[in-house]
């Protein structure tokens, strides 16, 4: 049987429009987090390994996720239990400068189910790295959130940013599904 882990990436207070003074509110973050919480509940129920990733910037001058601030805290909807691993990172790729790979190898994990934020940054970077390291990957796309971005004078709304990331991941890297479809994948 394939051993799986649920990886919740950067579901932190600064991303939530519903939290006063959040520094980087993402459209649809509340809905994505609710679906991530459903995945977390299912993973806990069936004994799937759960790893929370928390991005903490290296400077107090950072635009968001400043060290020691409430905005950098993991959101209450996915609050880690005492037995769950929390990995702090400073880069978009959750494997860089962390012991994430060691944690997965130690638990003999073969498949990683991912969700979180931002689709176009940390989720994308972590999915691609996991595949490069030999892990099978599932992405719960509706449990991820993206930012509105602009490039070269073109404004791109978050739903288009999200789709433009999930499409190539689905084509070449991961099994990209609805969170409700990943629930069965969360079983060990």
Helices and strands as residue ranges (DSSP letters): E 4-9, G 13-15, H 29-46, E 49-55, G 70-72, G 76-78, E 85-89, H 100-106, E 111-117, I 119-123, H 124-132, E 136-145, E 149-151, E 154-156, H 158-168, I 169-173, E 175-177, H 179-182, G 184-186
